[in-house]
Amino acid sequence: MIYAIVDIETTGGYAASNGITEVAIFVHDGLKIIDRFETLINPQQTIPYFIQTMTGITNEMVANAPSFEEVAAQLFAILNDKIFIAHNVNFDYSFLKHQLQQCGYELNAKKLCTVRLTRKVFTGLPSYSLGNICRSLQIPIENRHRAGGDAWATVRLFEMLLHNNAQPHIEQFLKKSSKEQYLPLHLPKEQIEKLPRKPGVYYFRNQKGKVIYVGKAKSLKKRVSSHFTHNGASRQKQEFIRNVHDISYQLCGTELMAAVLEETEIKRLWPLYNTSRKQVSLQYGLYVFEDQRGYARLAIERKRKHLRPVHTFGLLWEGYRLLWKMIERHRLSPRLCFVDKTREMGELAEQYDEPVVYNQRVEQALQTLYEELPTFAVLGEGVEDGQQSCLLIEKGKFYGMGYVPQEMKMRDVGKLKKVLTPYHDNDFIRDMIYRYAETNPQQMVNFNE
């Protein structure tokens, strides 16, 4: 096997908006160095002062250096057919892959991380940063925070690993089924391997144990692994990868339960990286108010922040379908319900009952609506043998969920509520359950019948 041992210096912490200022590559055959490449690179952007201070690379030093585009072909030729090695490999690899893509080259190399490899071979070191590893293992390191100096120290570390029986670990790391190539730096592979292939909710935690991301899964193991197989170049993705230190999870009987729990946990914890939820929310509501003449008016409107709707809908036509049903059933005025705007309000007194009489019919319509709001349960697989999952909608609102014995008779809502865990109702959860029940009627128990 031929290895390319790499280190780079950059203008910032993520590839999408930052540039490379220096790159060093030592080509190694497992016994000795057989080739090397090192150059400053003009990042075509200003190097932040604190990075100049840390690396010693100034704007003046790179002013006449080649751009990345000028050395891209040479870099690709060196890296393309080698095993890519770096200390915290995903950082260096993400920059070089991104920059090469911008120049028309597609780098798809196998990767080895000397942080993760050192943890396997030299267990129990106080720290696995490059500087501290070199201090612990007495590896000389010069020109710290320069690509050439750090790459040379990584070469010496790699050779020491080889001399301490690292080869079996290397072979394991390089297998297609291994997760060592792409997992976050601080996340043990064993945590991924122990995840079940069952529905549930997973929690990514940072170094202090704080939840930074919550997700749901049909298969916990498959979904969690997918987060790290394509480590993008964006700032959020790179920060996310660096901050994941630990995973915990909660099993759920069904994917629907996992989706409900995920929504609840996000609202409870507000994790840092749950920033872009793509969800269908209930956008419309049925409102009632009294006009200047004293008539109770029903209206379908977009949901308003400070007004409480009588009922909510995901689609406008769903609201109007219900409203027309109420109009026909209780002899309400289409004009007073804003579905017939063909006549002027001045004609109302000539054609309709007095407000007191008319408003009684509106009250009856709303009472009937409330009484007929659905109460039903959605049943599914349980987590353990002999149980089934249950989500309960009571009077059109989400009550809660949990697990009940398979032999439990679904007749009494009151008894069912005693064994379920109550949850906060919200439009998104309610909409998910309604849609699922509509497409899976065989799993419904309807208490209105």
C-alpha positions in Angstrom: 0.0 0.0 0.0 1.1 3.5 -0.8 0.2 6.3 1.6 0.0 10.1 1.2 0.6 11.7 4.6 -0.9 15.1 4.4 -1.1 18.4 6.4 -2.6 21.7 5.3 -2.9 25.2 6.7 -6.0 27.2 6.0 -7.7 30.6 6.4 -10.5 29.1 8.5 -12.2 26.0 9.9 -14.4 24.9 7.0 -13.8 24.4 3.3 -16.8 26.0 1.7 -15.8 29.6 2.4 -12.1 29.3 3.3 -8.9 28.7 1.4 -5.7 26.7 1.8 -2.5 28.6 2.5 0.0 25.7 2.6 0.0 22.0 1.8 2.6 19.3 2.5 2.4 15.7 1.3 4.9 12.9 2.1 4.4 9.8 0.0 5.2 6.7 2.0 5.4 3.0 1.1 5.1 1.7 4.6 8.8 1.5 5.0 10.1 4.9 4.0 9.3 8.2 2.3 9.5 7.8 -1.5 8.3 11.3 -2.6 7.2 14.6 -1.1 5.4 17.8 -2.2 5.3 21.1 -0.3 4.2 24.6 -1.2 2.6 27.8 0.0 -0.7 28.6 -1.7 -2.3 31.9 -2.4 -5.8 31.5 -0.9 -7.0 34.5 -2.9 -8.5 35.9 0.3 -7.1 37.7 3.4 -5.6 35.5 6.1 -7.2 36.4 9.5 -4.7 38.0 11.9 -5.1 35.3 14.6 -4.3 32.6 12.0 -1.3 34.6 10.8 -0.2 34.7 14.4 -0.7 30.9 15.0 0.9 29.6 11.7 3.3 32.4 10.9 2.0 32.5 7.3 1.3 36.1 6.4 -0.5 37.7 3.5 2.8 38.9 2.2 4.3 35.3 2.2 1.5 34.0 -0.1 1.2 37.0 -2.3 3.4 35.5 -5.0 2.6 31.8 -4.2 0.7 29.7 -6.8 -3.1 29.6 -6.6 -4.7 26.2 -5.8 -5.9 26.0 -9.4 -2.3 26.1 -10.6 -1.2 23.1 -8.5 -4.5 21.2 -8.6 -3.4 18.8 -11.3 -0.2 18.0 -9.5 -2.0 17.5 -6.2 -4.6 15.2 -7.7 -1.9 13.1 -9.4 -0.1 12.6 -6.0 -3.3 11.9 -4.0 -5.6 10.1 -6.3 -4.3 6.5 -6.0 -2.9 6.7 -2.5 -4.4 6.1 1.0 -5.0 9.6 2.4 -3.5 9.9 5.9 -3.8 13.0 8.2 -4.2 13.8 11.9 -8.0 14.4 12.1 -8.2 13.3 8.5 -11.7 14.6 7.7 -10.6 18.2 8.1 -7.7 18.0 5.6 -9.6 15.7 3.3 -12.7 18.0 3.2 -10.6 21.0 2.1 -8.6 19.2 -0.6 -11.6 17.4 -1.9 -13.6 20.6 -2.1 -10.9 22.6 -3.7 -10.2 19.9 -6.2 -13.8 19.7 -7.1 -13.8 23.4 -7.8 -11.0 22.7 -10.3 -12.8 19.8 -12.0 -11.1 16.9 -10.2 -13.0 14.3 -8.1 -10.9 12.9 -5.2 -12.2 9.6 -3.8 -9.4 8.2 -1.7 -9.5 5.8 1.2 -8.7 7.6 4.5 -6.8 6.9 7.6 -7.0 9.1 10.7 -3.9 9.0 12.9 -6.0 10.3 15.9 -8.3 7.3 15.7 -5.4 4.9 14.9 -3.3 6.1 17.8 -6.2 5.6 20.1 -6.2 1.9 19.1 -2.5 1.3 19.4 -1.5 3.7 22.3 -4.5 3.6 24.6 -4.8 5.8 27.6 -2.8 8.8 26.5 -3.8 12.1 28.2 -4.6 13.8 24.9 -4.6 12.8 21.2 -3.8 16.2 19.7 -0.7 16.1 17.5 1.4 18.2 19.8 0.5 16.2 22.9 0.9 12.8 21.2 4.3 13.8 20.0 5.1 14.9 23.6 3.9 11.7 25.1 5.7 9.5 22.5 8.8 11.7 22.4 8.4 12.4 18.7 10.4 15.6 17.8 8.2 18.2 16.1 9.5 21.3 14.5 7.8 24.2 12.7 4.5 23.5 14.6 1.4 24.7 12.8 3.2 24.7 9.4 2.2 22.1 6.9 5.7 20.7 6.5 6.4 20.5 10.2 3.1 18.9 11.1 3.2 16.5 8.2 6.7 15.4 9.1 5.6 14.7 12.7 2.6 12.7 11.4 5.0 10.6 9.3 7.1 9.9 12.4 3.9 9.0 14.3 2.7 6.7 11.5 6.0 4.9 11.4 5.9 4.4 15.2 2.3 3.0 14.8 3.5 0.6 12.2 6.3 -0.6 14.5 3.8 -1.2 17.2 1.6 -3.6 15.3 -0.8 -1.1 13.8 -1.2 -3.1 10.6 -4.2 -5.2 11.7 -6.0 -2.0 12.7 -5.1 -0.3 9.4 -6.5 -3.2 7.4 -9.7 -3.1 9.5 -10.0 0.7 9.1 -9.7 0.4 5.3 -12.4 -2.1 4.8 -15.5 -0.8 3.0 -17.7 -1.9 6.0 -15.5 0.0 8.5 -16.8 3.3 9.8 -13.4 4.5 11.0 -12.8 6.5 7.7 -15.6 8.9 8.1 -16.8 9.0 11.8 -16.3 12.2 13.8 -13.0 12.5 15.4 -14.2 12.0 19.0 -17.0 9.4 18.4 -16.1 5.8 19.2 -17.0 3.4 16.4 -18.4 1.0 19.0 -21.3 3.4 19.7 -22.4 3.1 16.1 -22.0 -0.7 16.0 -24.2 -1.1 19.1 -27.1 0.8 17.6 -30.1 -1.4 16.8 -31.7 -1.6 13.3 -35.0 -0.5 14.8 -37.1 2.6 14.9 -36.3 5.3 17.4 -35.0 8.7 18.2 -31.3 9.5 18.5 -29.4 12.2 20.3 -26.0 13.6 19.3 -24.2 15.2 22.3 -21.2 17.5 22.6 -18.1 17.2 24.8 -20.1 18.4 27.8 -23.0 15.9 27.2 -25.4 18.6 25.9 -27.8 17.4 23.2 -26.9 19.3 19.9 -29.0 17.3 17.5 -32.1 15.1 17.7 -33.3 12.9 14.8 -35.7 10.1 14.1 -35.0 6.8 12.3 -36.7 3.8 10.8 -33.4 2.0 11.4 -31.3 3.8 14.0 -28.0 2.2 12.9 -28.5 3.1 9.2 -29.7 6.6 9.8 -27.0 7.6 12.3 -24.3 6.2 10.0 -25.7 8.2 7.1 -24.9 11.5 8.9 -21.2 10.9 8.4 -20.8 9.1 5.1 -20.8 12.4 3.1 -19.0 15.0 5.2 -19.7 18.2 3.3 -17.6 21.4 3.1 -20.1 23.8 4.7 -19.4 25.5 8.0 -22.4 24.0 9.7 -21.5 20.4 8.6 -17.8 20.8 9.7 -18.7 22.3 13.0 -21.3 19.6 13.6 -18.8 16.8 12.9 -16.3 18.3 15.2 -18.8 18.7 18.1 -20.2 15.1 18.1 -18.7 13.2 21.0 -21.5 10.9 22.0 -24.7 9.2 20.9 -27.7 8.1 22.9 -31.1 6.8 21.7 -34.6 5.8 22.6 -36.3 2.9 20.9 -39.8 3.3 19.5 -42.3 0.7 18.4 -42.9 2.4 15.0 -41.5 5.1 12.8 -44.7 7.2 13.5 -43.9 7.1 17.2 -40.3 8.1 16.5 -41.5 11.1 14.4 -43.8 12.3 17.2 -41.1 11.9 19.8 -38.6 13.7 17.6 -40.9 16.7 17.3 -41.5 16.7 21.0 -37.8 16.5 21.9 -36.8 19.2 19.5 -39.4 21.5 21.0 -38.2 20.6 24.5 -34.4 20.8 23.9 -34.1 23.2 21.0 -30.8 21.5 19.9 -28.2 23.7 18.2 -28.2 21.9 14.9 -31.9 21.2 14.4 -32.2 24.5 12.4 -34.0 23.5 9.2 -37.0 21.3 9.8 -38.9 20.6 6.6 -42.4 19.9 7.9 -46.0 20.3 6.8 -47.7 22.6 9.3 -51.4 23.4 9.7 -51.6 26.8 8.0 -55.4 27.5 8.3 -57.9 27.8 11.1 -61.7 28.2 11.6 -62.3 31.4 13.5 -65.5 32.8 15.1 -66.1 36.4 16.0 -69.0 38.8 16.4 -69.5 41.7 13.9 -70.9 45.1 14.5 -74.4 44.0 13.9 -74.1 41.3 16.5 -73.9 38.3 14.1 -71.6 35.5 14.9 -69.3 35.1 11.9 -67.4 32.0 10.9 -64.3 32.4 8.7 -61.5 30.3 7.3 -58.2 32.2 7.6 -54.5 31.7 7.7 -53.5 31.0 11.3 -52.9 34.1 13.3 -50.4 34.3 16.1 -52.6 35.8 18.7 -56.0 34.3 17.8 -57.1 30.9 18.9 -58.9 28.9 16.1 -61.8 26.6 16.7 -60.2 24.0 14.5 -57.1 23.9 12.2 -56.4 22.5 8.7 -53.4 21.7 6.6 -55.1 22.7 3.4 -57.5 25.5 2.6 -59.9 23.2 0.8 -60.2 21.0 3.9 -61.4 24.0 5.9 -64.0 25.1 3.3 -65.3 21.5 2.9 -66.0 21.5 6.7 -67.5 25.0 6.7 -69.9 24.2 3.8 -71.0 21.1 5.7 -71.7 23.2 8.8 -73.6 25.8 6.6 -75.9 23.1 5.0 -76.5 21.2 8.2 -77.3 24.1 10.5 -78.8 26.6 7.9 -76.0 29.1 8.3 -75.5 32.1 6.0 -72.9 31.5 3.3 -72.4 35.3 3.3 -71.9 35.5 7.1 -69.4 32.7 6.7 -67.5 34.6 3.9 -68.1 32.0 1.2 -70.7 34.1 -0.7 -69.6 37.6 -1.3 -72.1 38.5 -4.1 -74.4 40.8 -2.0 -73.9 43.8 0.2 -74.1 43.5 4.0 -77.0 46.0 4.0 -79.4 43.3 2.7 -78.8 41.1 5.7 -81.7 42.4 7.8 -84.2 41.6 5.1 -83.2 38.0 4.6 -81.9 36.5 7.9 -83.1 36.0 11.5 -82.3 38.4 14.2 -78.7 37.9 15.6 -79.9 36.1 18.8 -81.7 33.5 16.8 -79.0 33.1 14.1 -76.2 32.9 16.7 -78.0 30.0 18.4 -77.6 28.0 15.2 -73.9 29.0 15.1 -73.4 27.8 18.7 -75.2 24.5 17.8 -72.9 24.1 14.8 -69.8 24.6 16.9 -71.1 22.3 19.6 -71.8 19.6 17.0 -68.4 20.1 15.5 -66.8 19.6 18.9 -68.9 16.5 19.6 -68.0 15.0 16.2 -64.3 15.7 16.4 -62.6 12.3 16.0 -61.4 10.2 18.9 -59.3 7.3 17.7 -56.2 5.3 18.5 -53.5 4.2 16.0 -52.0 0.9 17.0 -48.7 -0.6 15.8 -45.6 -2.7 16.8 -44.4 -2.6 20.4 -40.8 -2.5 21.6 -41.2 -5.7 23.6 -43.1 -8.9 23.0 -46.7 -8.9 24.1 -47.3 -5.2 23.7 -48.4 -2.8 21.0 -47.8 0.9 20.5 -50.7 3.2 20.8 -51.2 6.9 19.9 -54.4 8.6 21.0 -56.3 11.4 19.3 -59.1 12.7 21.6 -61.7 15.2 20.4 -59.4 16.0 17.5 -56.3 16.7 19.6 -53.3 14.6 20.3 -53.5 13.2 23.9 -50.4 11.0 24.1 -48.8 7.7 23.3 -47.3 4.6 24.9 -47.4 0.9 24.9 -50.4 -1.3 25.9 -50.8 -5.1 26.2 -51.8 -6.7 22.9 -54.8 -8.3 24.6 -56.2 -5.0 25.9 -59.7 -4.3 24.8 -60.0 -0.9 23.0 -63.4 0.2 24.3 -62.9 2.7 27.1 -60.9 5.9 26.3 -60.7 6.7 30.0 -58.9 3.4 30.8 -56.7 3.8 27.8 -55.5 7.2 28.9 -54.4 5.8 32.2 -51.7 3.7 30.6 -50.5 6.3 28.0 -48.0 9.1 28.6 -49.6 12.5 27.9 -47.8 14.8 25.4 -48.2 18.4 24.3 -50.5 18.7 21.4 -49.4 20.7 18.3 -50.4 21.1 14.7 -47.5 19.2 13.2 -47.9 16.1 15.4 -51.7 16.1 14.9 -51.3 16.4 11.1 -48.8 13.5 11.1 -51.1 11.2 13.0 -54.2 12.2 10.9 -52.3 11.5 7.6 -51.0 8.2 8.8 -54.4 7.1 10.0 -55.9 8.1 6.7 -53.5 5.9 4.7 -53.5 3.0 7.3 -57.1 2.7 8.4 -56.5 -1.0 9.3 -54.5 0.3 12.3 -57.2 2.6 13.6 -59.6 2.1 16.5 -62.4 4.6 16.1 -64.1 5.5 19.4 -66.8 7.7 17.6 -68.6 4.7 16.2 
